[in-house]
Amino acid sequence: MIDSRPADRLALGFPVYSADSHVIEPPDLWSSRIERRFADRAPRVVRSEDTELWVVGDNVRMAVVGIQAQAGRRYETGPDREKITKRGFYRDFGVFDPDRYVHDLDVDGVAGALLFPSNAHQAYRCVAGDLLAAIARTYNDWVIEFCGAHPDRLKAVAMLDVGDVAAATTELERTVAAGVAGALIPILPLPGRRYDQRAYDRLWRAAEELGVPLLMHVGGNQAVLGREPTIDLVRHATKDLHVQASLATMILSGVFTRHPRLRVGAVEFGASWSVYLMQQLDRVYAGPVRSRSLPPGEQPSDQFRRNVFLSFQEDRAAMLWRHVIGVPNLLWGNDYPHAESTFPRSIEILRRDLEGVSTKDARRIAGENAVEMFGFPGIAARHGRELS
């Protein structure tokens, strides 16, 4: 049974902010809101034997409802423990209500959260073109409204269809003007495309000028277009391989040389893998590469630490390697309300991961980096206390 009493938000000595939380899209989101010409192909919920599924287009399976809103189930024991990955119906959920959401943040001891989709970004691997763009626009309008109910505590992430870079840039500008704190792009774009291609420079330039970070989140990958959303695509042990490929491509091709103020985040991949990636990028760049895309005297690891940030949930190794990764580049997230979330024990788990970390570094990693990156109202600076 989950304890519903609010936790002490300053239990660690400072406020905690989640840079990776999720909304649960209501079952009528697209059926009630999408442009009429897409209505017959829009995402919709269908009933299965022991759960509900999101399908899109010609009955393409997009996502499973059951595991998306079972926060706290990982800590339960007994005969229902096995249901964590397969059972669940919308009638059992209440987390698409913003008031309930901030109540649960209080229960978890979290001051504010950056909100990603739970199902919408799965459309990256299901559809492309005008339908994907319409799915994204519809989701964006809804999540902006959702966060608008508690703007100091909930920050929205927009979803972009980068298949049409000009349209993606327009949508980025529109949603930033409406208040989003970041924008989601696929981990890898459509087959045959890569983020080193100059066509994407228009989007990189816009994000840089707007001062808004671009984000790659587990589960949102156009490189797997048409594949079933098996759990292995989301949580297997090598889930960070595709995001490593994209980040390496952007660094070595000079994207961050041309756009030095662009920030890109890898979300829900953990962070400790970045130590080895930076080492290998420096090694490769020191070898007989064809071109020198970085300024003289600069290493790929320098650009990684300047332009890339990482969100982790439980990653003790990253805390031990924090000065190699860069303390300003590490952000924590509770993954609420998903089944693997740290809710309602986030403070307890953070305390474990931050053992031996200085108060200054712990404050940044558990909250201040997110406050600065996503525009929370700076509660950390007003109410922070030192760890005892």
C-alpha positions as CSV (number, residue, x, y, z in Angstrom):
1,M,0.0,0.0,0.0
2,I,1.4,3.4,-1.0
3,D,1.7,6.0,1.8
4,S,-0.2,9.0,0.5
5,R,1.1,11.4,3.0
6,P,3.3,14.2,1.6
7,A,7.0,13.8,2.1
8,D,9.4,16.5,3.3
9,R,10.5,18.3,0.1
10,L,13.7,19.4,2.0
11,A,14.5,15.9,3.4
12,L,17.8,16.0,1.6
13,G,18.5,19.6,2.8
14,F,17.4,21.1,-0.6
15,P,14.5,20.8,-3.0
16,V,14.5,18.0,-5.6
17,Y,13.3,18.4,-9.2
18,S,12.7,15.6,-11.6
19,A,14.0,16.1,-15.2
20,D,12.3,12.9,-16.3
21,S,8.6,12.4,-15.4
22,H,5.7,11.5,-17.6
23,V,2.1,12.3,-18.3
24,I,-0.5,9.7,-19.2
25,E,-2.4,10.8,-22.3
26,P,-6.2,10.5,-21.8
27,P,-7.8,7.8,-23.9
28,D,-9.8,10.3,-26.0
29,L,-6.8,12.7,-26.6
30,W,-6.6,12.3,-30.4
31,S,-10.1,11.1,-31.1
32,S,-11.4,14.4,-29.6
33,R,-8.7,16.8,-30.7
34,I,-6.9,15.8,-33.8
35,E,-7.6,17.5,-37.1
36,R,-10.7,15.9,-38.8
37,R,-8.8,14.7,-41.9
38,F,-6.7,12.4,-39.6
39,A,-9.5,11.1,-37.5
40,D,-9.8,7.7,-39.0
41,R,-6.0,7.0,-38.6
42,A,-5.4,8.8,-35.2
43,P,-4.1,6.9,-32.1
44,R,-7.0,5.2,-30.3
45,V,-7.3,2.8,-27.4
46,V,-8.5,-0.8,-27.9
47,R,-9.2,-3.5,-25.3
48,S,-7.1,-6.6,-25.0
49,E,-7.6,-9.5,-22.6
50,D,-5.8,-8.1,-19.6
51,T,-4.9,-4.5,-20.6
52,E,-5.6,-1.8,-23.1
53,L,-3.5,-0.9,-26.1
54,W,-2.8,2.2,-28.1
55,V,-3.1,1.5,-31.9
56,V,-2.6,4.0,-34.8
57,G,-3.2,4.0,-38.5
58,D,-4.2,0.6,-39.8
59,N,-4.3,-1.0,-36.3
60,V,-0.5,-0.7,-35.8
61,R,0.2,-1.4,-32.1
62,M,1.8,1.7,-30.6
63,A,2.0,1.2,-26.9
64,V,0.7,-0.9,-23.9
65,V,-1.4,1.0,-21.3
66,G,-0.7,-1.3,-18.4
67,I,2.8,-0.5,-17.4
68,Q,2.5,3.2,-17.9
69,A,0.7,4.2,-14.7
70,Q,1.8,1.7,-12.0
71,A,4.1,3.9,-10.0
72,G,5.0,2.2,-6.7
73,R,4.2,-1.3,-7.9
74,R,7.8,-2.3,-8.0
75,Y,7.9,-2.1,-4.2
76,E,4.9,-4.3,-3.7
77,T,5.0,-8.0,-3.0
78,G,2.5,-10.8,-3.3
79,P,0.5,-12.5,-6.1
80,D,-0.1,-9.2,-7.9
81,R,3.6,-8.4,-8.4
82,E,3.6,-10.4,-11.7
83,K,1.0,-8.0,-13.2
84,I,3.4,-5.1,-13.3
85,T,4.3,-5.5,-17.0
86,K,1.0,-6.5,-18.4
87,R,-2.2,-5.4,-16.7
88,G,-3.9,-2.1,-16.5
89,F,-6.9,-0.2,-17.7
90,Y,-7.7,3.5,-18.0
91,R,-10.5,3.1,-15.5
92,D,-7.9,2.5,-12.8
93,F,-5.8,5.6,-13.5
94,G,-6.1,9.1,-12.3
95,V,-2.7,10.5,-13.3
96,F,-3.9,12.6,-16.2
97,D,-5.4,15.0,-13.8
98,P,-2.9,17.8,-13.0
99,D,-4.1,18.3,-9.4
100,R,-3.6,14.6,-8.7
101,Y,-0.2,14.9,-10.3
102,V,1.1,17.6,-8.1
103,H,-0.3,15.7,-5.1
104,D,1.8,12.7,-6.0
105,L,4.8,15.0,-6.4
106,D,4.3,16.0,-2.8
107,V,4.0,12.4,-1.7
108,D,7.3,11.7,-3.5
109,G,9.0,14.8,-2.0
110,V,9.5,16.4,-5.4
111,A,9.2,20.1,-5.9
112,G,8.7,20.1,-9.7
113,A,8.8,17.9,-12.8
114,L,9.6,18.0,-16.5
115,L,6.9,16.1,-18.3
116,F,7.4,13.7,-21.2
117,P,4.8,11.7,-23.0
118,S,4.1,8.1,-22.1
119,N,2.5,7.0,-25.4
120,A,2.7,9.8,-27.9
121,H,6.5,9.5,-28.6
122,Q,5.9,5.8,-29.5
123,A,4.4,7.1,-32.7
124,Y,7.9,7.8,-33.9
125,R,8.3,4.0,-34.6
126,C,4.8,3.6,-36.1
127,V,4.0,6.4,-38.5
128,A,5.7,9.2,-40.4
129,G,4.7,12.3,-42.5
130,D,1.6,14.4,-42.0
131,L,0.0,12.0,-39.5
132,L,3.0,12.0,-37.2
133,A,3.1,15.8,-37.3
134,A,-0.6,16.0,-36.5
135,I,-0.2,13.5,-33.6
136,A,2.6,15.7,-32.2
137,R,0.7,19.0,-32.6
138,T,-2.4,17.5,-30.8
139,Y,-0.3,16.2,-28.0
140,N,1.6,19.5,-27.6
141,D,-1.6,21.5,-27.3
142,W,-2.9,19.2,-24.6
143,V,0.3,18.9,-22.5
144,I,0.7,22.7,-22.5
145,E,-2.8,23.0,-21.1
146,F,-2.0,20.2,-18.5
147,C,1.1,22.0,-17.2
148,G,-0.7,25.3,-17.3
149,A,-2.7,24.2,-14.3
150,H,0.5,24.3,-12.1
151,P,3.1,26.3,-14.2
152,D,5.6,26.6,-11.3
153,R,5.7,22.9,-10.7
154,L,5.0,21.2,-14.1
155,K,7.0,22.0,-17.2
156,A,6.0,20.6,-20.7
157,V,8.2,19.0,-23.3
158,A,6.9,19.4,-26.9
159,M,7.1,16.6,-29.5
160,L,8.6,17.4,-32.9
161,D,8.3,15.6,-36.2
162,V,11.8,16.1,-37.7
163,G,10.9,14.5,-41.0
164,D,10.0,18.0,-42.2
165,V,12.7,20.2,-40.7
166,A,10.9,23.5,-41.7
167,A,7.7,22.3,-40.1
168,A,9.5,21.1,-37.0
169,T,11.2,24.5,-36.6
170,T,7.8,26.2,-36.9
171,E,6.3,23.9,-34.3
172,L,9.3,24.5,-32.0
173,E,8.8,28.2,-32.2
174,R,5.1,27.9,-31.7
175,T,5.3,25.7,-28.6
176,V,8.2,27.6,-27.0
177,A,6.1,30.8,-27.3
178,A,3.3,28.8,-25.5
179,G,5.6,28.0,-22.6
180,V,7.3,24.6,-23.2
181,A,10.6,24.0,-21.6
182,G,12.1,21.6,-24.1
183,A,11.4,19.7,-27.3
184,L,11.5,16.0,-28.0
185,I,13.3,14.7,-31.1
186,P,13.7,11.1,-32.2
187,I,16.8,9.3,-30.9
188,L,17.6,8.5,-34.5
189,P,15.7,10.0,-37.4
190,L,14.1,8.1,-40.3
191,P,16.2,5.4,-42.0
192,G,18.6,7.0,-44.4
193,R,18.9,10.2,-42.4
194,R,21.4,11.3,-39.8
195,Y,21.7,14.3,-37.6
196,D,25.0,15.3,-39.2
197,Q,23.1,16.2,-42.4
198,R,23.0,20.0,-43.0
199,A,19.3,19.9,-43.5
200,Y,18.9,19.8,-39.7
201,D,20.9,23.0,-39.2
202,R,17.8,25.1,-39.4
203,L,16.3,23.3,-36.4
204,W,19.6,23.4,-34.5
205,R,19.9,27.1,-35.1
206,A,16.3,27.8,-33.9
207,A,16.8,25.8,-30.7
208,E,20.1,27.6,-30.1
209,E,18.5,31.0,-30.6
210,L,15.5,30.2,-28.5
211,G,17.6,28.8,-25.7
212,V,15.5,25.7,-25.5
213,P,17.1,22.2,-25.1
214,L,16.4,19.3,-27.5
215,L,15.7,16.0,-25.8
216,M,16.1,12.3,-26.9
217,H,14.0,10.0,-24.7
218,V,14.0,6.2,-24.5
219,G,11.2,4.7,-26.7
220,G,11.2,7.5,-29.3
221,N,13.2,6.2,-32.2
222,Q,12.4,6.4,-35.9
223,A,15.2,4.0,-36.8
224,V,12.9,1.2,-35.6
225,L,10.0,2.4,-37.8
226,G,7.4,-0.4,-38.2
227,R,8.7,-2.7,-35.3
228,E,6.6,-3.9,-32.4
229,P,7.1,-2.1,-29.1
230,T,8.5,-5.1,-27.3
231,I,9.9,-4.3,-23.9
232,D,13.4,-5.0,-25.3
233,L,13.2,-1.9,-27.4
234,V,12.7,0.2,-24.2
235,R,14.6,-1.4,-21.4
236,H,17.2,-3.8,-22.6
237,A,20.8,-3.6,-21.3
238,T,22.1,-1.8,-24.3
239,K,19.3,0.7,-24.7
240,D,21.9,3.6,-24.9
241,L,23.5,2.4,-28.1
242,H,21.3,4.5,-30.5
243,V,21.6,7.6,-28.5
244,Q,25.4,7.2,-28.3
245,A,25.4,6.9,-32.1
246,S,23.4,10.1,-32.5
247,L,25.5,12.1,-30.0
248,A,28.7,10.9,-31.5
249,T,27.6,11.8,-35.0
250,M,26.6,15.3,-33.9
251,I,29.9,15.9,-32.2
252,L,32.3,14.4,-34.8
253,S,30.4,16.1,-37.7
254,G,30.7,19.6,-36.2
255,V,27.1,20.2,-35.3
256,F,28.2,21.7,-31.9
257,T,31.0,23.5,-33.5
258,R,28.5,25.3,-35.8
259,H,26.0,25.7,-32.9
260,P,28.0,26.0,-29.7
261,R,25.0,27.1,-27.6
262,L,22.8,24.1,-28.6
263,R,22.0,21.8,-25.7
264,V,20.9,18.2,-26.3
265,G,19.7,15.9,-23.5
266,A,19.7,12.1,-23.4
267,V,16.8,11.2,-21.1
268,E,16.2,7.9,-19.2
269,F,19.3,6.2,-20.5
270,G,21.4,6.5,-17.4
271,A,24.6,8.4,-17.4
272,S,27.7,6.2,-16.5
273,W,28.1,5.0,-20.1
274,S,29.1,8.5,-21.2
275,V,32.5,8.1,-19.5
276,Y,33.5,5.4,-21.9
277,L,31.9,7.1,-24.9
278,M,33.9,10.3,-24.3
279,Q,37.1,8.3,-24.0
280,Q,36.5,6.6,-27.2
281,L,35.5,9.7,-29.1
282,D,38.7,11.4,-28.0
283,R,40.7,8.3,-29.1
284,V,39.1,8.2,-32.5
285,Y,39.4,11.9,-33.1
286,A,43.1,11.7,-32.3
287,G,43.6,9.1,-35.1
288,P,43.7,9.5,-38.8
289,V,40.2,10.9,-39.3
290,R,39.3,12.5,-42.6
291,S,38.4,16.0,-41.4
292,R,38.9,18.1,-38.3
293,S,35.4,19.4,-37.4
294,L,36.3,20.7,-34.0
295,P,38.2,24.0,-33.3
296,P,42.0,23.6,-32.7
297,G,42.8,22.3,-29.2
298,E,39.2,21.1,-28.5
299,Q,38.4,17.4,-27.9
300,P,35.1,15.6,-28.5
301,S,34.8,15.2,-24.8
302,D,35.0,18.9,-24.3
303,Q,31.9,19.4,-26.6
304,F,30.1,16.5,-24.9
305,R,30.5,18.2,-21.5
306,R,29.5,21.6,-23.0
307,N,26.6,20.6,-25.1
308,V,25.2,17.3,-23.8
309,F,23.4,16.6,-20.6
310,L,22.1,13.3,-19.2
311,S,19.1,12.3,-17.1
312,F,19.4,9.3,-14.8
313,Q,17.1,7.5,-12.4
314,E,19.4,5.2,-10.4
315,D,23.0,5.3,-11.4
316,R,25.5,5.2,-8.6
317,A,28.4,4.7,-11.0
318,A,27.6,8.1,-12.6
319,M,27.8,9.7,-9.2
320,L,31.3,8.2,-8.7
321,W,32.4,9.5,-12.1
322,R,30.5,12.8,-11.9
323,H,33.6,15.0,-12.3
324,V,34.5,13.2,-15.5
325,I,31.0,13.5,-16.9
326,G,30.5,17.1,-15.6
327,V,28.4,17.9,-12.6
328,P,26.4,20.5,-14.5
329,N,25.4,17.9,-17.0
330,L,23.8,15.4,-14.6
331,L,20.0,15.6,-13.9
332,W,17.9,13.2,-11.9
333,G,14.4,12.0,-12.8
334,N,11.8,9.8,-11.0
335,D,10.1,8.4,-14.1
336,Y,6.7,8.9,-12.4
337,P,4.1,7.3,-13.0
338,H,5.7,4.4,-14.8
339,A,6.0,0.9,-13.2
340,E,9.8,1.3,-12.8
341,S,9.5,4.7,-11.2
342,T,11.3,5.5,-7.9
343,F,7.9,6.9,-6.6
344,P,7.2,7.1,-3.7
345,R,10.7,6.4,-2.4
346,S,12.6,8.9,-4.5
347,I,14.2,10.7,-1.6
348,E,15.4,7.4,-0.1
349,I,16.9,6.2,-3.4
350,L,18.5,9.6,-4.1
351,R,20.1,9.6,-0.7
352,R,21.6,6.2,-1.4
353,D,23.0,7.3,-4.8
354,L,24.3,10.6,-3.5
355,E,26.2,9.0,-0.6
356,G,29.6,10.6,-0.3
357,V,28.7,13.3,-2.8
358,S,29.4,16.9,-1.6
359,T,26.4,19.0,-0.7
360,K,27.3,21.4,-3.5
361,D,27.3,18.7,-6.2
362,A,24.2,16.9,-4.7
363,R,22.2,20.1,-4.9
364,R,23.1,20.6,-8.5
365,I,22.4,17.0,-9.6
366,A,19.2,16.5,-7.7
367,G,17.6,19.9,-8.5
368,E,19.5,23.0,-9.4
369,N,20.6,21.8,-12.9
370,A,16.9,21.2,-13.7
371,V,15.9,24.5,-12.3
372,E,18.4,26.3,-14.5
373,M,17.8,24.2,-17.6
374,F,14.0,24.2,-17.7
375,G,13.0,27.4,-16.0
376,F,11.5,26.4,-12.7
377,P,11.0,29.4,-10.5
378,G,14.1,29.0,-8.4
379,I,12.7,27.5,-5.2
380,A,16.0,25.8,-4.6
381,A,17.8,29.1,-4.1
382,R,15.2,30.5,-1.7
383,H,14.6,27.5,0.5
384,G,17.7,25.3,0.3
385,R,19.5,24.1,3.4
386,E,22.8,22.3,3.9
387,L,22.9,18.6,4.3
388,S,23.6,17.7,7.9
